[in-house]
Amino acid sequence: MILFDGVSVQYGAGPQILRDVTFTLAPGSFHFVVGRSGAGKSSLLKVMYLGLPPASGTVSLFGKDVATLDRAEMPALRRRIGVVFQDFRLIDHLSTLDNVALPLRIAGVREAEVKKHVSELLAWVGLADHLHAPPATLSGGQQQRVAIARAVIARPSLLLADEPTGNVDDVIGLRLMYLFEELNRLGTTVVIATHNDTLVSRFNHRQLRIESNAIRVFDPRPMTSYPPPTASPAAASAAQSAAQLRRPGTIGGTTGGGFGRGTA
Amino acid sequence: MFQFRLRTDLPFDRDAAAGFLPWIIGFMVFLCVITVAAALTVERVADRWRQGLAGNLTVELPFAPDLDTGKRAEALDAAVNLVTETPGITGAAVLDDDQIAALLSPWLGPDATQLDVPLPTMIAVTRRTDVPIDLKALQAKLDTLVAGAQVDDHGDWVADALVFLRSLQALAAALAGLALAAAALTVIFVTRTGLATHRAVIEVVHLIGAPDRYIARQFQAQALKLGILGGIVGLACGAGTVIGVDKLLAFAARQSLSPGMPAPTGLSFDFRLLPWQWAVLAVLPLVVALVAMMTARFTVLRSLARMP
């Protein structure tokens, strides 16, 4: 799924943020990226979502070396990646609904299906009453949920989230984590950058630890004791509804159920 | 300028430069309408002049002071007979004093024939346009009857006039082309400004997986919308101007006529358009809007291709 081989990252002629990084993330895995502020967590994610080319080394996504990708091949690859940006990067003149709908519209999903699925997902993240609100009128936590909904709505193969629970309370944070876990259970590879040690220890997934510009992979659990993740029924419903969007313009899988305002 | 919305991911309504685009395109369409209308009118006038003069000849017999009245009448009859017997000639009529006076009145006043001025005798000849006439042979024969007789098929005059009219058409086409080029350059400027203004949004949309053509579609739809709106205004103003100028020309022509003079026909110049010519003008806003749309598309695709 993701292969970094001897990758270095730096901005322009500045200092190296990451040096000679090598690791592999298997399809369907769940990883936290941890490290102190400024360690390079966001830069690592930026390289993963093709927002920053590596200064050196090889980055391979979905079996393709990104250095050899033609510009025309980028959009299809990016559509397989959902990104929750640390600063949300919501489009401020669009409503909440339109922001979340963007990946589906880009993918060419029919408008009626877009509205249905976006409304359901926004209801699940507690924003049913803010469908038509512009982002500027939402709180930081609400904007973060919109950003997460936008990242997961098209059920990406790879979900990259930069501090996705940084602006929400514990209850909402847990609910969002259950959503990520459920997406992961359905096959999405999840990478979450966070400095929330409580969250990391509670969910007990493998970690990419950034220390001194290098990355060390840490697995807190032995392979034999790695249980399948569990999630609340509501999180499963939300994730499965998103999973119904299998290809542009079609809806497959189960119908009904939808997103409840379930408890996490 | 106008208030209706297309769904777009980019906040085009915040573009200051885009606000001017309908006005500029409207002005360019106005110029196109005027110049194309002029070119179409010129074409029609040229046709009318050709048709009006193609079926006519003029035979001019100079005043012969050394002949008495009887001899002059005999020579005139012989000339008329010669002309009418020529194959392809359908009729010949000697202009009387009143007709001569009407022709000369702009220069010599209404009493031209009463002045003590030697005036030539004019024969108005009608001919078939499908039968060739050997004008040189006719001229030679007339010359033997009346020395200095002239046959004029107006060919030189018509040729000069057509060169002038074609020049006007070329000028009109050049002006229309310049207006179109100016509109395209304006669209390029506005599109590039829009790309710079919305760079952050475009980057997000790119990262979400939008191909360049998805972004280009939004710019081209916006350019098409503004182009059509501006074009409609330009067409309305241009059509009003064409109608106004036509009425002004008609009024000026009426004012220039002396009382009792017949209205000019074949050689007059008006700005009146035929229905199909109006249809051509009606298509112009669409053409300009399409040019604006395609210009925006290519500008966006070229600019985005240079982005990382």
Boltz contact constraints between the chains, C-beta under 6 A:
constraints:
  - contact:
      token1: [A, 51]
      token2: [B, 207]
      max_distance: 6.0
  - contact:
      token1: [A, 75]
      token2: [B, 209]
      max_distance: 6.0
  - contact:
      token1: [A, 75]
      token2: [B, 211]
      max_distance: 6.0
  - contact:
      token1: [A, 78]
      token2: [B, 209]
      max_distance: 6.0
  - contact:
      token1: [A, 79]
      token2: [B, 209]
      max_distance: 6.0
  - contact:
      token1: [A, 89]
      token2: [B, 204]
      max_distance: 6.0
  - contact:
      token1: [A, 91]
      token2: [B, 201]
      max_distance: 6.0
  - contact:
      token1: [A, 93]
      token2: [B, 11]
      max_distance: 6.0
  - contact:
      token1: [A, 102]
      token2: [B, 208]
      max_distance: 6.0
  - contact:
      token1: [A, 103]
      token2: [B, 208]
      max_distance: 6.0
  - contact:
      token1: [A, 106]
      token2: [B, 209]
      max_distance: 6.0
  - contact:
      token1: [A, 106]
      token2: [B, 210]
      max_distance: 6.0
  - contact:
      token1: [A, 106]
      token2: [B, 214]
      max_distance: 6.0
